Structures are given as structure tokens and as C-alpha cells.
């Protein structure tokens, strides 16, 4: 099953508003795509001036392919719209597949 991991940097003064927008994005995506699960995590990077690394995790356990490329494109397009204008660094998207056995 393929899962999607999206990470980006966020300054401390924008965290509350950004996380509210991410959670609203997740609610919208979950409503639009049956079986989609989404989480948001954060890590404070003390070595980078207090920036937080935000990690969005998307999975679709009931679908054999998980988060396929079509769903990935839909997630990225929705995120670009919903998160436009945030004082955040660029979003880095990584897809990972289960290993056999």
C-alpha cells in the first residue's frame, strides 16, 4: 500500500493558523475521497531558529493501491489552494510503498 508524506517548515508565529488550515484541508479531502486517512504532526527544529517541521501523512488502507498517483495529484492541488499564502517553506512530497514479506 502506497502512503504519502508531505513535509514543510513553518515559523512559530504562523503555527496555529497553519495547523487550522491543514486540519480543514484534511477534513475536506477525507470527505471527498472514500477511505482516505490523514494526520498532521509537527517537530520543533531548535537548530533551525525554532522553525517547526510539519508532516502530513496520507493513507488509504482499504484501497489496494493506497494513495495512488491520481489521489496524490488531487491532494497536492487541494493543498496548493487551501494553504496558499502561508508563511511556510516549500512542501516536499514523498511516496512510500509497503515492502513485501
Buried (B, 14 or more C-beta within 10 A) or exposed (E): BBBBBBBBBBBEEBBEEBBEBBEEBBEEBBEEBEEBBBEBEBEEEEEEEEBBBBBBBBBBEEBEEBBBEEBBEBBBEBBEEBBEEBEBBEBEBEBEEEEEE
